[in-house]
Amino acid sequence: MNIPFNKPYLTGKETHYMYDAVQTGKISGNGKYTQLCQNFLKEKYGFGKCLLTTSCTDALEMAAILINIEPGDEIIMPSYTFVSTANAFILRGAKIIFADSRKDHPGIDEDSIEALISAKTKAIVPVHYAGVACNMDKIMDIAQRHNLFVIEDAAQAIDSFYTGKDGKKRALGSIGHLAAFSFHETKNIISGEGGMLAINDNQFIERAEIIWEKGTNRSSFFRGEVDKYGWVDMGSSFLPSEIIAAFLWAQLENLQMIQERRLKLWNIYLTELDDWAKENSVSLPVIPSFASNNAHMFYLVFKDITSRDKIIAQLKSKNILSVFHYLSLHSSKFYANKHDGRNLPETDRYSECLLRLPMFYELDIDKVIDAIKS
């Protein structure tokens, strides 16, 4: 039996709701299922406003437009992230200032951020890697003192939380001014391709709807707030169809069940691989005291690339697919000559030494664990 790295989980209601969406005759978006999803997520996680998008990439691009990124603006973000995190701002002419990762976790090194700020800095984009929170108290404090925006890249962070120094537990994506989520088929909750922009600063809500609707005030028109709609701002086709939203609704209805299963699998990995990891100088995931775990990903960090590649080959020989993750963006072919030359050793270490294990609802986890231990 082959074990893939990821296998999309279907609840059984996806096609039923998609059929229903088609039967309503309203399939172009912002209909029944769009509203169901947006209202559910807003109420459950305390976001200011939710707008579904066709991808997390689109949500990030909307965020870049909303904070008026212009050529020459600087954006601070980790180098160990997916290219979309940077591309959204590159497209508006910004310069990316890459920060290193933490020693204990691939997320951004919060203590390195302040030294990277200049007069041109416009925003900080923390990435909640593996659904594990960055230290948002530190980041929001820095942003407030320097008058910067914070855009959370919460692509992997649905149903994950941060406990602040005030003791309050808050959903990731509800803390920064804006936040972007992904519902790509590799995520916990999926719609094939899909995403969402969470808007937590009221100053952005009205304009976000306009950008979402191709730069028109059509949403206001449908609510009866204006007697006609027209082109009032820049925008693009960020709004997904009702068919995508219908698929997503079937997933959201079963969010608790999906999360319970993933957490069970994650904890089995942690328990069963603990002794093996110690014997082989392999690091297991670290969950900081301020963060929760949404079981998006289980990864191993090896002492060197040779050790990692041996395990990849070992698992492959047993028809199990394990994969490394991001290549450092600061040393990429596109950005290497634009980077300021700083070494980012932790980022490079994770690029060379981190390995992701299969993680999906129907995983035969015992087979994976046995193959690793053998």
RODO-2510 file (C-alpha; in nm, 4 decimals, decimal comma):
residues 374
     n   res          X          Y          Z
     1     m     0,0000     0,0000     0,0000
     2     n     0,1341     0,3421    -0,0939
     3     i     0,1144     0,6177     0,1683
     4     p     0,1114     0,9655     0,0122
     5     f     0,2265     1,2761     0,1937
     6     n    -0,1251     1,4157     0,1840
     7     k    -0,4697     1,2829     0,0993
     8     p    -0,7681     1,5209     0,0969
     9     y    -1,0389     1,4140     0,3421
    10     l    -1,3996     1,4315     0,2230
    11     t    -1,6840     1,4441     0,4735
    12     g    -1,9415     1,3121     0,2245
    13     k    -2,1450     1,6330     0,2061
    14     e    -1,9229     1,8254    -0,0364
    15     t    -2,0934     1,7159    -0,3584
    16     h    -2,4373     1,7462    -0,1977
    17     y    -2,3804     2,1123    -0,1136
    18     m    -2,2151     2,1785    -0,4484
    19     y    -2,5224     2,0347    -0,6215
    20     d    -2,7443     2,2517    -0,4033
    21     a    -2,5403     2,5588    -0,4956
    22     v    -2,5854     2,4843    -0,8648
    23     q    -2,9589     2,4286    -0,8192
    24     t    -3,0029     2,7694    -0,6578
    25     g    -2,8947     2,9309    -0,9836
    26     k    -2,6466     3,1539    -0,7967
    27     i    -2,3001     3,0086    -0,8532
    28     s    -2,0805     3,3143    -0,9146
    29     g    -1,9987     3,3796    -0,5494
    30     n    -2,1104     3,5805    -0,2473
    31     g    -2,4274     3,3748    -0,2171
    32     k    -2,5695     3,1365     0,0423
    33     y    -2,2585     2,9256     0,1012
    34     t    -2,0158     3,2180     0,0958
    35     q    -2,2215     3,3817     0,3690
    36     l    -2,2467     3,0599     0,5716
    37     c    -1,8684     3,0128     0,5676
    38     q    -1,7826     3,3748     0,6408
    39     n    -2,0313     3,4043     0,9269
    40     f    -1,9196     3,0740     1,0800
    41     l    -1,5525     3,1722     1,0787
    42     k    -1,6171     3,5246     1,2049
    43     e    -1,8298     3,4044     1,4962
    44     k    -1,6130     3,1068     1,5912
    45     y    -1,2776     3,2846     1,5883
    46     g    -1,3608     3,6475     1,6560
    47     f    -1,2348     3,7958     1,3312
    48     g    -1,3545     4,1479     1,2520
    49     k    -1,4800     4,0517     0,9057
    50     c    -1,4172     3,7541     0,6774
    51     l    -1,3988     3,7531     0,2994
    52     l    -1,3477     3,4241     0,1160
    53     t    -1,0901     3,4363    -0,1631
    54     t    -0,9813     3,2006    -0,4384
    55     s    -0,6524     3,1384    -0,2523
    56     c    -0,4410     3,2515     0,0401
    57     t    -0,2221     3,4189    -0,2220
    58     d    -0,5182     3,6354    -0,3223
    59     a    -0,5872     3,7211     0,0414
    60     l    -0,2267     3,8380     0,0820
    61     e    -0,2496     4,0414    -0,2375
    62     m    -0,5662     4,2073    -0,1067
    63     a    -0,3820     4,2903     0,2147
    64     a    -0,0975     4,4513     0,0199
    65     i    -0,3462     4,6702    -0,1675
    66     l    -0,5334     4,7616     0,1508
    67     i    -0,2254     4,8969     0,3271
    68     n    -0,1283     5,0892     0,0120
    69     i     0,2041     4,9238    -0,0600
    70     e     0,4064     5,1351    -0,3019
    71     p     0,7420     5,0892    -0,4766
    72     g     1,0237     5,1252    -0,2257
    73     d     0,8225     5,0231     0,0806
    74     e     0,9891     4,7559     0,2932
    75     i     0,8180     4,4499     0,4362
    76     i     0,9704     4,2324     0,7087
    77     m     0,8923     3,8609     0,6930
    78     p     1,0670     3,5270     0,7487
    79     s     1,2742     3,3803     0,4691
    80     y     1,1482     3,0336     0,5599
    81     t     0,8034     3,0611     0,4029
    82     f     0,6166     2,9971     0,0804
    83     v     0,6832     3,2315    -0,2093
    84     s     0,3278     3,3747    -0,1986
    85     t     0,4068     3,5510     0,1293
    86     a     0,6655     3,7606    -0,0535
    87     n     0,5059     3,7749    -0,3983
    88     a     0,1981     3,9615    -0,2764
    89     f     0,4177     4,2576    -0,1831
    90     i     0,6716     4,2218    -0,4642
    91     l     0,3831     4,2710    -0,7071
    92     r     0,3197     4,6160    -0,5543
    93     g     0,6886     4,7124    -0,5824
    94     a     0,7942     4,6503    -0,2228
    95     k     1,1351     4,5344    -0,1059
    96     i     1,1342     4,2278     0,1168
    97     i     1,3559     4,2334     0,4254
    98     f     1,3998     3,8731     0,5317
    99     a     1,4313     3,7720     0,8968
   100     d     1,5829     3,4517     1,0281
   101     s     1,3889     3,1716     1,1982
   102     r     1,3911     3,0867     1,5679
   103     k     1,6385     2,8248     1,6878
   104     d     1,3604     2,6149     1,8390
   105     h     1,0979     2,6604     1,5676
   106     p     1,0878     2,7555     1,1965
   107     g     0,8755     3,0648     1,2715
   108     i     1,0216     3,4140     1,2557
   109     d     1,2775     3,5126     1,5188
   110     e     1,0745     3,7846     1,6889
   111     d     1,3830     3,9263     1,8631
   112     s     1,5484     4,0005     1,5284
   113     i     1,2646     4,2110     1,3870
   114     e     1,3277     4,5508     1,5422
   115     a     1,6846     4,5770     1,4095
   116     l     1,5484     4,5324     1,0550
   117     i     1,3126     4,8311     1,0715
   118     s     1,3974     5,1401     0,8669
   119     a     1,2175     5,4593     0,7677
   120     k     1,0800     5,2679     0,4684
   121     t     0,9293     4,9780     0,6652
   122     k     0,5522     4,9495     0,6149
   123     a     0,4537     4,6148     0,7638
   124     i     0,5571     4,2987     0,9451
   125     v     0,4273     3,9685     0,8085
   126     p     0,4679     3,6906     1,0667
   127     v     0,4057     3,3381     0,9355
   128     h     0,2484     3,0936     1,1807
   129     y     0,4504     2,7969     1,0602
   130     a     0,2824     2,4566     1,1068
   131     g    -0,0102     2,6395     1,2651
   132     v     0,2052     2,7336     1,5664
   133     a     0,1794     3,0942     1,6832
   134     c     0,4553     3,3487     1,6614
   135     n     0,4951     3,5607     1,9753
   136     m     0,2274     3,8122     1,8821
   137     d     0,2696     4,0269     2,1934
   138     k     0,6273     4,1033     2,0885
   139     i     0,5316     4,1619     1,7260
   140     m     0,2306     4,3830     1,7988
   141     d     0,4330     4,5866     2,0486
   142     i     0,7064     4,6484     1,7903
   143     a     0,4461     4,7390     1,5268
   144     q     0,2681     4,9813     1,7575
   145     r     0,5873     5,1613     1,8587
   146     h     0,6985     5,1993     1,4961
   147     n     0,3531     5,2630     1,3462
   148     l     0,3592     4,9507     1,1282
   149     f     0,0885     4,7196     1,0023
   150     v     0,0862     4,3512     1,0957
   151     i    -0,0449     4,1003     0,8433
   152     e    -0,0615     3,7466     0,9779
   153     d     0,0166     3,4756     0,7255
   154     a    -0,2100     3,2174     0,8857
   155     a    -0,2206     2,9875     0,5828
   156     q    -0,1566     2,6821     0,8041
   157     a    -0,3183     2,8143     1,1204
   158     i    -0,6926     2,7502     1,1090
   159     d    -0,8238     2,6584     1,4561
   160     s    -0,4977     2,7528     1,6275
   161     f    -0,4608     2,9970     1,9156
   162     y    -0,2264     3,2348     2,0953
   163     t    -0,2345     3,3056     2,4680
   164     g    -0,1067     3,6554     2,5374
   165     k     0,0728     3,7913     2,8408
   166     d    -0,2671     3,9175     2,9574
   167     g    -0,3825     3,5546     2,9781
   168     k    -0,6369     3,5916     2,6985
   169     k    -0,6587     3,3163     2,4366
   170     r    -0,7106     3,4489     2,0842
   171     a    -0,7416     3,2750     1,7491
   172     l    -0,4506     3,3168     1,5134
   173     g    -0,5578     3,5560     1,2412
   174     s    -0,7577     3,7705     1,4843
   175     i    -0,4614     3,9639     1,6281
   176     g    -0,2951     4,1486     1,3401
   177     h    -0,4615     4,4218     1,1373
   178     l    -0,5190     4,1669     0,8589
   179     a    -0,4689     3,7928     0,8175
   180     a    -0,4639     3,5456     0,5285
   181     f    -0,5785     3,1812     0,5467
   182     s    -0,5517     2,8903     0,3039
   183     f    -0,8008     2,6148     0,2256
   184     h    -0,5719     2,4437    -0,0234
   185     e    -0,6086     2,0651    -0,0354
   186     t    -0,2968     2,0219     0,1816
   187     k    -0,4500     2,2141     0,4734
   188     n    -0,6628     2,0912     0,7653
   189     i    -0,9851     2,2350     0,6212
   190     i    -1,0001     2,2391     0,2437
   191     s    -1,1844     2,3493    -0,0694
   192     g    -0,9285     2,2325    -0,3256
   193     e    -0,8050     2,5838    -0,3848
   194     g    -0,9340     2,8604    -0,1627
   195     g    -0,8502     3,1148     0,1022
   196     m    -0,9794     3,3913     0,3228
   197     l    -0,8883     3,7426     0,4288
   198     a    -0,9656     3,8252     0,7923
   199     i    -0,9995     4,1980     0,8562
   200     n    -0,9553     4,3043     1,2180
   201     d    -0,9087     4,6782     1,1736
   202     n    -1,2361     4,8544     1,0941
   203     q    -1,0667     5,1123     0,8744
   204     f    -1,0140     4,8427     0,6081
   205     i    -1,3576     4,6766     0,6004
   206     e    -1,5403     4,8933     0,3473
   207     r    -1,2467     4,9145     0,1066
   208     a    -1,1776     4,5399     0,1373
   209     e    -1,5241     4,4622     0,0004
   210     i    -1,4603     4,6930    -0,2943
   211     i    -1,1209     4,5405    -0,3768
   212     w    -1,2783     4,1933    -0,3384
   213     e    -1,5453     4,2848    -0,5955
   214     k    -1,3027     4,3954    -0,8696
   215     g    -1,2883     4,7551    -0,7470
   216     t    -1,6648     4,8092    -0,7538
   217     n    -1,9142     4,8840    -0,4773
   218     r    -2,1360     4,5968    -0,5893
   219     s    -2,1665     4,4505    -0,2379
   220     s    -2,3132     4,7802    -0,1168
   221     f    -2,5528     4,7763    -0,4118
   222     f    -2,6803     4,4263    -0,3296
   223     r    -2,7415     4,5360     0,0311
   224     g    -2,9438     4,8315    -0,0960
   225     e    -2,6970     5,0896     0,0356
   226     v    -2,6499     5,2540    -0,3063
   227     d    -2,8907     5,2674    -0,6020
   228     k    -2,6263     5,1672    -0,8564
   229     y    -2,2705     5,0437    -0,8486
   230     g    -1,9589     5,1360    -1,0408
   231     w    -1,5796     5,1328    -1,0444
   232     v    -1,4585     5,3164    -0,7355
   233     d    -1,1129     5,1714    -0,6560
   234     m    -0,8535     4,9233    -0,7737
   235     g    -0,9350     4,5574    -0,7277
   236     s    -0,9358     4,2166    -0,8891
   237     s    -1,1332     3,8952    -0,9175
   238     f    -1,0632     3,7702    -0,5649
   239     l    -1,4110     3,6298    -0,4961
   240     p    -1,4489     3,2486    -0,5276
   241     s    -1,7536     3,0784    -0,6780
   242     e    -2,0390     2,9396    -0,4702
   243     i    -1,9278     2,5897    -0,5716
   244     i    -1,5974     2,6380    -0,3866
   245     a    -1,7783     2,7880    -0,0874
   246     a    -2,0249     2,4962    -0,0829
   247     f    -1,7374     2,2476    -0,0699
   248     l    -1,5782     2,4468     0,2122
   249     w    -1,9025     2,4552     0,4111
   250     a    -1,9108     2,0738     0,4251
   251     q    -1,5622     2,0852     0,5745
   252     l    -1,6381     2,3580     0,8279
   253     e    -1,9419     2,1658     0,9528
   254     n    -1,7015     1,8861     1,0470
   255     l    -1,4128     2,0996     1,1705
   256     q    -1,4151     1,9609     1,5245
   257     m    -1,4143     1,5980     1,4087
   258     i    -1,1326     1,6618     1,1599
   259     q    -0,9252     1,8431     1,4200
   260     e    -0,9707     1,5727     1,6830
   261     r    -0,8463     1,3074     1,4414
   262     r    -0,5455     1,5113     1,3303
   263     l    -0,4476     1,5886     1,6899
   264     k    -0,4695     1,2192     1,7760
   265     l    -0,2330     1,1339     1,4898
   266     w     0,0055     1,4172     1,5794
   267     n     0,0296     1,2997     1,9394
   268     i     0,0932     0,9405     1,8290
   269     y     0,3875     1,0619     1,6219
   270     l     0,5207     1,2624     1,9165
   271     t     0,4931     0,9762     2,1654
   272     e     0,6103     0,6932     1,9429
   273     l     0,9079     0,8776     1,7925
   274     d     1,0382     1,0392     2,1115
   275     d     1,2957     0,7745     2,2069
   276     w     1,4014     0,7175     1,8452
   277     a     1,4538     1,0904     1,7957
   278     k     1,6741     1,1202     2,1043
   279     e     1,8848     0,8221     1,9979
   280     n     1,9372     0,9678     1,6507
   281     s     1,9879     1,3377     1,7371
   282     v     1,6636     1,4334     1,5673
   283     s     1,4525     1,7242     1,6936
   284     l     1,0746     1,6924     1,7216
   285     p     0,8333     1,9880     1,6894
   286     v     0,8314     2,2437     1,9707
   287     i     0,5083     2,4137     2,0783
   288     p     0,5883     2,7355     2,2723
   289     s     0,3967     2,7925     2,5967
   290     f     0,1947     3,0736     2,4367
   291     a     0,0822     2,8614     2,1395
   292     s    -0,1694     2,5863     2,0770
   293     n    -0,1292     2,3036     1,8266
   294     n    -0,3737     2,2558     1,5387
   295     a    -0,1931     1,9438     1,4118
   296     h    -0,1386     2,0887     1,0685
   297     m     0,2010     1,9284     1,0294
   298     f     0,4401     1,6873     1,1976
   299     y     0,8037     1,7426     1,1081
   300     l     1,1482     1,6177     1,2045
   301     v     1,4658     1,8288     1,2098
   302     f     1,7815     1,6266     1,1394
   303     k     2,1402     1,7136     1,2277
   304     d     2,2358     1,7420     0,8588
   305     i     2,1017     1,7011     0,5075
   306     t     2,2611     1,3579     0,4665
   307     s     2,0670     1,2158     0,7613
   308     r     1,7451     1,3662     0,6296
   309     d     1,7922     1,2280     0,2805
   310     k     1,8591     0,8790     0,4188
   311     i     1,5202     0,8777     0,5892
   312     i     1,3491     1,0101     0,2765
   313     a     1,5006     0,7227     0,0795
   314     q     1,4176     0,4705     0,3523
   315     l     1,0521     0,5743     0,3545
   316     k     1,0349     0,5869    -0,0235
   317     s     1,1618     0,2274    -0,0411
   318     k     0,8564     0,1337     0,1627
   319     n     0,6220     0,3394    -0,0595
   320     i     0,5855     0,6207     0,1938
   321     l     0,6231     0,9773     0,0710
   322     s     0,7893     1,2273     0,3058
   323     v     0,8935     1,5707     0,1842
   324     f     1,1198     1,8555     0,2853
   325     h     0,9749     2,2047     0,2855
   326     y     1,0729     2,5582     0,1884
   327     l     1,3973     2,6556     0,0227
   328     s     1,5266     2,9807     0,1709
   329     l     1,3672     3,2706    -0,0168
   330     h     1,6615     3,5017     0,0520
   331     s     1,8922     3,2693    -0,1435
   332     s     1,6435     3,1897    -0,4221
   333     k     1,7304     3,2476    -0,7868
   334     f     1,4841     3,5374    -0,8001
   335     y     1,5832     3,7195    -0,4825
   336     a     1,9474     3,6344    -0,4084
   337     n     2,0823     3,9493    -0,5759
   338     k     1,8164     4,1641    -0,4043
   339     h     1,8864     4,0351    -0,0525
   340     d     2,1056     4,2558     0,1660
   341     g     2,3659     3,9833     0,2173
   342     r     2,2901     3,8974     0,5799
   343     n     2,3374     3,5321     0,6713
   344     l     2,0231     3,3602     0,7988
   345     p     2,1677     3,0403     0,9444
   346     e     1,8535     2,9018     1,1075
   347     t     1,6537     2,9475     0,7882
   348     d     1,9181     2,7605     0,5921
   349     r     1,9296     2,4876     0,8565
   350     y     1,5570     2,4234     0,8305
   351     s     1,5796     2,4242     0,4512
   352     e     1,8439     2,1518     0,4654
   353     c     1,7350     1,9504     0,7674
   354     l     1,3557     1,9644     0,8097
   355     l     1,1388     1,6761     0,6886
   356     r     0,7588     1,6598     0,6913
   357     l     0,5892     1,3278     0,7581
   358     p     0,2561     1,2192     0,6078
   359     m    -0,0381     1,3782     0,7893
   360     f    -0,3987     1,3252     0,6832
   361     y    -0,7256     1,2024     0,8310
   362     e    -0,7104     0,8424     0,7073
   363     l    -0,3367     0,7911     0,7658
   364     d    -0,2042     0,4443     0,8564
   365     i     0,0384     0,5991     1,1019
   366     d     0,1761     0,2737     1,2426
   367     k     0,3261     0,1859     0,9060
   368     v     0,5050     0,5212     0,8882
   369     i     0,6408     0,4931     1,2405
   370     d     0,7602     0,1342     1,1875
   371     a     0,9371     0,2359     0,8673
   372     i     1,1193     0,5212     1,0432
   373     k     1,2264     0,3078     1,3391
   374     s     1,3498     0,0295     1,1138
***
